[in-house]
Amino acid sequence: MFDIVLGLPVHALVVHATVVVVPTAALSVLLAGVWPRFRRWAGWGPAALAVVALVLTPISTSSGEELEHHVGHSRLIEDHSHLADMLIWWTVPLAVIAVVAWFLNRRGSFRSPRSTSVVVAVVSVVVGLGTLVQVVLIGHSGAEAAWSDVASSSSQSDHG
């Protein structure tokens, strides 16, 4: 199912959506958790983005596993795959806290009791930052895996 579309690996297509949506969701959930004005302005947006991020995560990892079967195994690809497999452990709580925060804000109970809003804010910050860090690590390892051959063949042609 997650293989090739019009001659291109599905992973190369899907991962671009993931790279945009997941960090945007993480940042919007983080901001909604700590900034009441942003929370009111954004409404259901952070929750919607977080749910889309949650849906995109397994699609990206599944398509990446299919691509891995075509390109073979290497340490760099294994590192990237391992990091990518851990993203779901960030997008699930991101979606949960985003939906909880939206629900509480909608009911007007985000402001009281105060302890609830503090817990939501802290969890939003921790999960938002954790998700952002994980996406950066995955992206860096994926770029290394994809472009490592280019760098080594370029340096060989310079010296050969």
Residue pairs with C-beta under 8 A, 6 or more apart in sequence:
1 62
2 10
2 11
2 14
2 59
2 62
2 63
2 65
2 66
3 9
3 10
3 63
3 66
4 10
5 13
9 63
9 66
9 67
9 70
10 63
10 66
10 67
11 60
11 63
11 64
11 66
11 67
12 67
14 56
14 59
14 60
14 63
15 60
15 63
15 64
15 142
17 56
18 53
18 56
18 57
18 59
18 60
19 135
19 139
21 49
21 52
21 53
21 56
22 53
22 56
22 57
22 87
22 91
22 131
22 135
23 131
23 132
23 135
24 49
25 46
25 49
25 50
25 52
25 53
25 91
25 94
25 98
25 131
26 53
26 90
26 94
26 127
26 128
26 129
26 131
26 132
26 135
27 128
27 132
28 42
28 45
28 46
28 49
28 50
29 46
29 49
29 50
29 94
29 97
29 98
29 101
29 124
29 127
29 128
30 124
30 125
30 128
30 129
31 38
31 39
31 42
31 46
32 38
32 39
32 42
32 46
32 98
32 101
32 102
32 105
32 124
33 39
33 97
33 101
33 120
33 121
33 122
33 123
33 124
33 125
33 128
34 121
34 124
34 125
36 110
39 101
39 105
39 110
40 105
43 102
44 102
46 98
46 101
46 102
47 95
47 98
47 99
47 101
47 102
49 98
50 91
50 94
50 95
50 97
50 98
50 99
51 95
51 98
51 99
53 91
53 94
53 95
53 131
54 88
54 91
54 92
54 94
54 95
57 87
57 88
57 91
58 88
60 84
60 87
61 81
61 84
61 85
61 87
61 88
64 80
64 81
64 84
65 81
68 77
68 81
71 77
74 145
76 141
76 144
76 145
76 148
77 145
79 141
79 144
79 145
80 138
80 141
80 142
80 144
80 145
83 134
83 137
83 138
83 141
84 138
84 142
86 134
87 131
87 134
87 135
87 138
90 127
90 130
90 131
90 134
91 131
93 123
93 127
94 127
94 128
94 131
97 120
97 123
97 124
97 127
98 124
100 120
101 110
101 120
101 124
104 110
104 116
104 117
104 120
109 116
110 116
110 117
110 120
111 117
